[in-house]
Amino acid sequence: MSAEFPQSQRLFEQARSLMPGGVNSPVRAWQSVGLNPRLIVRGQGARVYDADGCAYLDYLASWGPLILGHAHPEVVAAVQEAAAAGTSFGASTPGEVELARLLTQAVPTLELVRLVTSGTEACMSALRLARAATGRSRLIKFDGCYHGHADSFLVAAGSGVLTQGIPGSPGVPPEIAGLTLSLPYNDLEAVRGAVQRYPGEIAALIVEPVAGNMGVAPPQPGFLQGLRDICDAAGIILIFDEVITGFRVGWGGAQALYAVRPDLTCLGKIIGGGLPVGAYGGRRDLMERMAPSGPVYQAGTLSGNPVAVAAGRATLAALQDGKAYNLLEERAAWLESELTGLARSRGLPLCLNRVGSMLTLFFTAGPVHNLEDAKKSDLAAFTRFFQGMLAQGVYLPPSQFEAWFISLAHTEPDLEATAAAARKVLAG
């Protein structure tokens, strides 16, 4: 048992006897950074606190949803009020109507939207709809992008699949995996080649408009519009997975930032304010195929859960005037400048990618445009950096292949402390 963190160690040992690997999601295991995880007991603002009472500046943000920071007063009040009225009804509620209205107003491509309980569920439902609408079976995705753990998406996936070094997943029938074509991100020629090889067979192309699950990899100029053009010409449904980017990189998501219209959009994370919510939506003619309007079936007992919907509405209300994004951009740009300046001054082979308030510091000279570029990173160097930053009180995602998230709760002194910690760790 660790003498330094005895409570986290004790609880994790208990967890390992009760859960596979001691965790309920593989990304929490910290195997890739050579440590046992710290068990978190509370969060406040930009900080989390572990079971041993240690405080950390948090850049994980629950993997992205907590754009307002932890335990934001307005979100907490909304959750408390909703819970006091009842946690679940299995029936329609006014709150879900209001959240749907907010989403369709913010994202113009969402002519109709359906709430679900996770990003995984949103993506698998969008794919089913695309297959039904086109009468086709094949799917194009991109190496290192992660769209949840549904069978069709676990081919060359990112996030925990990449961190754990898993090429796919046992239990996925080869017949299903064989319908997924995984191509290099930012490579339009590869997409054109796949469409030519399988004419009239590809139902959908799904993409993270800003890759966030191989680390942050922005789309190269023309990439997203090129995908739109290819899909239009071939009758392929274009799906934007904005589970991470939706309301993170701007009010209308990445599709507004880059001015490219998908046919279907998947959302999650921020729209639930830290509680389990997902959504998918898009063109009316497509969404009206979903039951009960049409024959394509998808259902969920807790879809539109009133407590989660309340948290999402409160979060979006705090972002709606647009000032929040200006502040996030200003602070994220400052941290980017400090870290890149530090790398340059010390001659370190580092590459920092950033879009809005999501960023990744890659331990490679770069550039990083796709999975193969990201995999050139020095993972041992990242592990040393992660451990050093943790010792300095800075909590980063425990993987080279994930995004850091800046929240509105991060103050200028917080960012200065982060830069000072990085300066100290990289000097060692």
C-alpha positions as CSV (number, residue, x, y, z in Angstrom):
1,M,0.0,0.0,0.0
2,S,1.3,3.4,-1.0
3,A,2.5,5.4,2.1
4,E,1.8,8.6,0.2
5,F,-1.7,7.9,-1.0
6,P,-3.0,5.2,1.3
7,Q,-6.8,5.9,0.9
8,S,-6.7,5.9,-2.9
9,Q,-4.6,2.7,-2.8
10,R,-6.9,1.0,-0.4
11,L,-10.0,1.8,-2.4
12,F,-8.4,0.8,-5.7
13,E,-7.4,-2.5,-4.2
14,Q,-11.0,-3.1,-3.2
15,A,-12.2,-2.0,-6.6
16,R,-9.9,-4.5,-8.4
17,S,-11.7,-7.3,-6.5
18,L,-15.1,-6.0,-7.6
19,M,-14.7,-4.6,-11.1
20,P,-12.6,-5.7,-14.1
21,G,-9.3,-3.9,-13.7
22,G,-10.8,-1.9,-10.8
23,V,-12.5,0.5,-13.1
24,N,-15.8,1.1,-14.9
25,S,-14.1,2.6,-18.0
26,P,-10.6,1.5,-19.2
27,V,-9.4,5.1,-19.5
28,R,-9.5,5.5,-15.7
29,A,-7.0,2.7,-15.0
30,W,-3.8,4.8,-15.4
31,Q,-1.9,1.7,-16.7
32,S,-0.3,3.6,-19.5
33,V,1.3,6.2,-17.1
34,G,2.7,3.6,-14.6
35,L,0.5,4.5,-11.6
36,N,-2.6,3.4,-9.8
37,P,-5.3,6.0,-10.1
38,R,-6.1,8.6,-7.5
39,L,-9.7,8.2,-6.4
40,I,-11.6,11.5,-6.6
41,V,-14.0,12.4,-3.9
42,R,-15.1,15.9,-5.0
43,G,-14.5,18.8,-7.4
44,Q,-14.9,22.5,-7.0
45,G,-14.3,25.0,-9.8
46,A,-11.0,24.1,-11.6
47,R,-9.9,21.6,-8.9
48,V,-10.5,18.0,-7.9
49,Y,-9.7,16.4,-4.6
50,D,-8.6,12.8,-4.0
51,A,-9.4,10.4,-1.2
52,D,-6.2,11.4,0.6
53,G,-7.1,15.1,0.6
54,C,-4.8,16.2,-2.2
55,A,-6.0,19.0,-4.5
56,Y,-5.2,19.1,-8.3
57,L,-5.8,21.7,-11.0
58,D,-8.0,19.6,-13.3
59,Y,-7.6,19.5,-17.1
60,L,-9.6,16.3,-17.5
61,A,-12.9,18.0,-16.9
62,S,-14.7,14.6,-16.8
63,W,-13.3,14.1,-20.3
64,G,-14.8,17.3,-21.5
65,P,-18.3,18.0,-20.2
66,L,-17.4,20.4,-17.4
67,I,-16.8,23.5,-19.4
68,L,-18.1,25.6,-16.5
69,G,-15.9,23.8,-14.0
70,H,-16.9,21.4,-11.2
71,A,-20.0,21.9,-9.1
72,H,-21.0,25.1,-10.8
73,P,-23.7,26.7,-8.6
74,E,-26.3,27.1,-11.3
75,V,-25.9,23.5,-12.5
76,V,-26.0,22.2,-8.9
77,A,-29.2,24.2,-8.2
78,A,-30.8,23.0,-11.4
79,V,-30.0,19.3,-10.6
80,Q,-31.2,19.7,-7.0
81,E,-34.5,21.3,-8.1
82,A,-35.1,18.6,-10.8
83,A,-34.2,15.7,-8.4
84,A,-36.5,17.0,-5.8
85,A,-39.4,16.8,-8.3
86,G,-38.5,13.2,-9.3
87,T,-35.5,11.6,-10.8
88,S,-37.2,9.6,-13.6
89,F,-40.7,9.2,-15.0
90,G,-40.3,7.1,-18.2
91,A,-42.5,9.7,-19.7
92,S,-42.1,13.0,-21.7
93,T,-41.3,16.1,-19.7
94,P,-41.2,19.8,-20.4
95,G,-37.4,19.9,-19.7
96,E,-36.6,17.6,-22.6
97,V,-38.6,19.8,-24.9
98,E,-36.7,22.9,-23.8
99,L,-33.3,21.2,-24.2
100,A,-34.3,20.0,-27.7
101,R,-35.4,23.6,-28.5
102,L,-32.0,24.9,-27.3
103,L,-30.1,22.3,-29.4
104,T,-32.0,22.9,-32.6
105,Q,-31.6,26.7,-32.2
106,A,-27.9,26.4,-31.6
107,V,-27.1,23.9,-34.3
108,P,-29.0,24.8,-37.5
109,T,-28.5,21.3,-39.1
110,L,-30.5,19.8,-36.2
111,E,-33.9,20.0,-37.8
112,L,-35.1,17.2,-35.5
113,V,-33.2,15.8,-32.5
114,R,-33.5,12.8,-30.2
115,L,-32.1,12.6,-26.8
116,V,-30.3,9.4,-25.6
117,T,-28.1,8.6,-22.6
118,S,-24.5,8.5,-24.1
119,G,-22.4,9.5,-27.0
120,T,-22.0,5.8,-27.8
121,E,-25.8,5.4,-28.1
122,A,-26.0,8.5,-30.2
123,C,-23.4,7.3,-32.7
124,M,-24.7,3.8,-33.0
125,S,-28.3,5.1,-33.6
126,A,-27.1,7.6,-36.2
127,L,-25.3,4.8,-38.1
128,R,-28.4,2.5,-38.0
129,L,-30.5,5.4,-39.4
130,A,-28.0,6.0,-42.2
131,R,-28.0,2.3,-43.1
132,A,-31.8,2.3,-43.2
133,A,-32.0,5.5,-45.2
134,T,-29.5,4.3,-47.9
135,G,-30.1,0.6,-47.9
136,R,-26.3,0.2,-47.7
137,S,-24.1,-1.5,-45.1
138,R,-20.6,-0.2,-45.2
139,L,-19.2,2.6,-43.0
140,I,-16.2,4.8,-43.4
141,K,-14.5,6.0,-40.2
142,F,-10.9,7.3,-39.5
143,D,-8.0,5.8,-37.7
144,G,-7.7,7.0,-34.2
145,C,-11.2,8.5,-34.0
146,Y,-13.5,7.1,-31.3
147,H,-17.2,7.0,-31.7
148,G,-18.1,4.8,-28.7
149,H,-17.8,1.1,-28.1
150,A,-20.5,-0.2,-30.5
151,D,-19.2,-3.0,-32.7
152,S,-18.9,-1.1,-35.9
153,F,-16.7,1.6,-34.4
154,L,-14.0,-0.5,-32.7
155,V,-11.8,-0.8,-35.8
156,A,-8.6,1.2,-35.4
157,A,-10.4,3.2,-32.7
158,G,-8.9,6.0,-30.5
159,S,-9.3,6.9,-26.8
160,G,-8.9,4.0,-24.4
161,V,-8.7,1.5,-27.3
162,L,-5.6,3.3,-28.5
163,T,-4.2,4.0,-25.1
164,Q,-4.5,0.3,-24.1
165,G,-2.9,-0.8,-27.5
166,I,-5.9,-2.8,-28.5
167,P,-6.2,-3.1,-32.3
168,G,-10.0,-3.9,-32.2
169,S,-11.9,-6.0,-29.7
170,P,-12.7,-9.6,-29.2
171,G,-16.4,-10.2,-29.3
172,V,-16.9,-8.1,-32.5
173,P,-17.9,-10.5,-35.2
174,P,-15.6,-10.3,-38.2
175,E,-18.6,-9.9,-40.5
176,I,-19.4,-6.7,-38.7
177,A,-15.9,-5.4,-38.5
178,G,-15.5,-6.1,-42.2
179,L,-18.1,-3.6,-43.0
180,T,-16.1,-0.8,-41.5
181,L,-13.4,0.9,-43.6
182,S,-10.9,2.8,-41.4
183,L,-8.9,5.4,-43.2
184,P,-6.2,8.0,-42.3
185,Y,-7.6,11.2,-40.8
186,N,-7.1,14.3,-43.0
187,D,-6.6,12.1,-46.1
188,L,-9.2,12.9,-48.8
189,E,-7.5,10.8,-51.4
190,A,-7.9,7.7,-49.2
191,V,-11.6,8.5,-48.9
192,R,-12.0,8.9,-52.7
193,G,-10.2,5.6,-53.2
194,A,-12.5,3.8,-50.7
195,V,-15.6,5.2,-52.4
196,Q,-14.4,4.1,-55.8
197,R,-13.6,0.5,-54.5
198,Y,-17.1,0.1,-53.0
199,P,-19.5,2.0,-55.3
200,G,-23.0,2.2,-54.0
201,E,-22.1,0.2,-50.8
202,I,-21.2,2.9,-48.3
203,A,-24.0,4.1,-46.1
204,A,-22.3,6.6,-43.9
205,L,-19.0,8.4,-43.2
206,I,-18.6,9.4,-39.6
207,V,-15.9,11.8,-38.5
208,E,-14.8,13.8,-35.5
209,P,-14.6,17.2,-37.1
210,V,-11.8,17.9,-34.7
211,A,-10.2,14.7,-33.7
212,G,-9.9,14.4,-30.0
213,N,-9.3,10.8,-29.2
214,M,-5.9,10.4,-30.7
215,G,-5.0,13.6,-29.0
216,V,-6.2,16.8,-30.7
217,A,-5.7,16.8,-34.4
218,P,-7.4,19.7,-36.2
219,P,-8.9,19.1,-39.7
220,Q,-6.6,20.4,-42.4
221,P,-7.9,23.2,-44.7
222,G,-10.5,21.8,-47.0
223,F,-10.7,18.3,-45.4
224,L,-14.2,18.7,-44.0
225,Q,-15.6,20.4,-47.0
226,G,-14.0,17.7,-49.1
227,L,-15.8,15.0,-47.1
228,R,-19.1,16.9,-47.7
229,D,-18.4,17.0,-51.5
230,I,-17.5,13.3,-51.7
231,C,-20.6,12.3,-49.7
232,D,-22.8,14.4,-51.8
233,A,-21.5,12.9,-55.0
234,A,-21.8,9.3,-53.8
235,G,-25.1,9.5,-51.8
236,I,-23.3,8.8,-48.5
237,I,-24.7,10.2,-45.2
238,L,-22.2,12.4,-43.6
239,I,-22.2,12.1,-39.8
240,F,-20.3,14.6,-37.5
241,D,-19.5,13.1,-34.1
242,E,-19.5,16.3,-32.1
243,V,-19.7,14.5,-28.7
244,I,-16.5,16.3,-27.7
245,T,-16.6,19.4,-30.0
246,G,-20.3,20.2,-29.6
247,F,-20.5,23.4,-27.5
248,R,-16.8,23.0,-26.7
249,V,-15.2,24.7,-29.7
250,G,-18.1,27.2,-30.1
251,W,-21.8,27.7,-29.6
252,G,-22.7,25.9,-32.9
253,G,-20.0,23.3,-32.6
254,A,-17.3,22.5,-35.1
255,Q,-19.7,22.5,-38.0
256,A,-20.3,26.2,-37.3
257,L,-16.6,26.9,-36.8
258,Y,-15.7,25.3,-40.1
259,A,-19.0,26.1,-41.9
260,V,-19.6,22.6,-43.1
261,R,-23.1,21.0,-42.8
262,P,-23.3,17.3,-41.9
263,D,-26.5,15.3,-42.6
264,L,-26.5,13.9,-39.0
265,T,-24.8,15.1,-35.8
266,C,-24.1,13.3,-32.6
267,L,-23.8,15.2,-29.3
268,G,-23.0,14.4,-25.7
269,K,-20.8,15.5,-22.8
270,I,-21.5,19.3,-22.5
271,I,-25.2,19.0,-23.3
272,G,-25.6,17.0,-20.1
273,G,-23.5,19.3,-17.9
274,G,-21.6,16.3,-16.5
275,L,-24.6,13.9,-16.3
276,P,-25.3,11.1,-18.8
277,V,-26.9,12.6,-21.9
278,G,-26.4,12.1,-25.6
279,A,-28.3,13.2,-28.7
280,Y,-28.4,12.7,-32.4
281,G,-30.2,14.7,-35.0
282,G,-30.1,16.2,-38.4
283,R,-32.1,16.5,-41.6
284,R,-35.9,16.2,-41.1
285,D,-36.4,13.7,-43.8
286,L,-33.8,11.4,-42.2
287,M,-35.0,11.8,-38.6
288,E,-38.6,11.2,-39.5
289,R,-37.6,7.6,-40.3
290,M,-37.1,7.0,-36.6
291,A,-39.9,5.2,-34.7
292,P,-42.6,6.2,-33.9
293,S,-42.6,8.5,-37.0
294,G,-41.0,5.8,-39.1
295,P,-39.8,2.2,-39.0
296,V,-36.3,2.6,-37.7
297,Y,-36.3,1.5,-34.0
298,Q,-34.4,3.0,-31.2
299,A,-35.5,3.5,-27.6
300,G,-34.2,4.2,-24.1
301,T,-35.9,4.0,-20.7
302,L,-33.8,6.9,-19.3
303,S,-33.6,9.0,-22.5
304,G,-34.3,12.6,-21.7
305,N,-33.8,12.0,-18.0
306,P,-35.1,15.1,-16.2
307,V,-32.1,15.5,-13.9
308,A,-29.6,15.2,-16.7
309,V,-31.6,17.5,-18.9
310,A,-31.7,20.1,-16.2
311,A,-27.9,20.0,-15.9
312,G,-27.6,20.4,-19.6
313,R,-30.0,23.3,-19.9
314,A,-28.2,25.1,-17.0
315,T,-24.8,24.6,-18.7
316,L,-26.0,25.8,-22.1
317,A,-27.7,28.8,-20.6
318,A,-24.3,29.9,-19.2
319,L,-22.7,29.6,-22.6
320,Q,-25.4,31.2,-24.8
321,D,-24.3,34.8,-24.9
322,G,-21.0,33.9,-26.6
323,K,-18.7,35.7,-24.2
324,A,-17.7,32.5,-22.6
325,Y,-16.0,31.3,-25.8
326,N,-14.0,34.5,-26.1
327,L,-12.7,34.0,-22.6
328,L,-11.9,30.3,-23.2
329,E,-10.1,31.2,-26.4
330,E,-8.0,33.9,-24.7
331,R,-7.0,31.7,-21.8
332,A,-6.3,28.6,-24.0
333,A,-4.2,30.7,-26.4
334,W,-2.2,32.0,-23.5
335,L,-1.4,28.5,-22.2
336,E,-0.6,27.3,-25.7
337,S,1.8,30.2,-26.1
338,E,3.5,29.5,-22.8
339,L,3.9,25.8,-23.5
340,T,5.2,26.2,-27.1
341,G,7.5,28.9,-26.0
342,L,8.9,26.7,-23.3
343,A,9.4,23.8,-25.7
344,R,11.1,26.1,-28.2
345,S,13.4,27.8,-25.7
346,R,14.6,24.4,-24.4
347,G,14.8,22.8,-27.9
348,L,12.4,20.0,-26.9
349,P,10.7,17.8,-29.5
350,L,7.2,18.8,-28.6
351,C,4.1,19.6,-30.7
352,L,1.0,21.3,-29.3
353,N,-2.3,21.1,-31.2
354,R,-5.2,23.3,-30.1
355,V,-8.7,24.1,-31.2
356,G,-10.5,26.4,-28.8
357,S,-10.3,25.2,-25.3
358,M,-9.2,21.6,-26.2
359,L,-5.5,20.9,-26.7
360,T,-2.8,18.2,-26.6
361,L,0.9,18.4,-26.0
362,F,2.5,15.6,-28.1
363,F,5.9,14.4,-27.2
364,T,7.1,14.4,-30.8
365,A,8.5,17.2,-33.0
366,G,5.3,16.9,-35.1
367,P,3.4,18.0,-37.0
368,V,0.5,15.8,-35.9
369,H,-2.2,15.5,-38.5
370,N,-3.4,11.9,-38.0
371,L,-2.9,8.7,-36.0
372,E,0.4,7.7,-37.5
373,D,1.8,11.1,-36.6
374,A,0.5,10.9,-33.0
375,K,2.0,7.4,-32.6
376,K,5.5,8.9,-33.1
377,S,5.2,10.4,-29.7
378,D,7.6,9.4,-27.0
379,L,5.3,7.6,-24.6
380,A,8.0,7.2,-21.9
381,A,8.6,11.0,-22.0
382,F,4.8,11.6,-21.7
383,T,4.7,9.3,-18.7
384,R,7.4,11.2,-16.9
385,F,5.7,14.5,-17.7
386,F,2.3,13.2,-16.5
387,Q,3.8,11.9,-13.2
388,G,5.8,15.1,-12.7
389,M,2.8,17.4,-13.3
390,L,0.7,15.3,-11.0
391,A,3.3,15.7,-8.3
392,Q,3.1,19.5,-8.9
393,G,-0.7,19.3,-8.4
394,V,-1.8,19.4,-12.1
395,Y,-4.2,16.6,-13.1
396,L,-3.9,15.8,-16.9
397,P,-5.6,13.1,-18.9
398,P,-3.6,9.9,-18.2
399,S,-2.8,9.2,-21.8
400,Q,-0.8,10.8,-24.6
401,F,-3.7,10.3,-26.9
402,E,-6.3,12.4,-25.2
403,A,-7.3,16.1,-25.1
404,W,-6.8,18.5,-22.2
405,F,-9.8,20.7,-21.5
406,I,-9.8,24.3,-20.2
407,S,-12.9,25.4,-18.3
408,L,-14.3,28.8,-17.4
409,A,-13.3,28.0,-13.9
410,H,-9.6,28.1,-14.8
411,T,-8.3,31.5,-13.7
412,E,-5.2,33.3,-14.9
413,P,-3.3,32.4,-11.8
414,D,-4.3,28.7,-12.4
415,L,-2.9,28.8,-15.9
416,E,0.2,30.5,-14.6
417,A,0.7,27.8,-12.0
418,T,0.2,25.2,-14.8
419,A,2.9,26.8,-16.9
420,A,5.2,27.1,-14.0
421,A,4.7,23.4,-13.2
422,A,5.4,22.4,-16.8
423,R,8.6,24.6,-16.7
424,K,9.8,22.8,-13.6
425,V,8.9,19.3,-14.9
426,L,10.4,19.7,-18.3
427,A,13.6,21.2,-16.8
428,G,14.1,17.9,-15.0
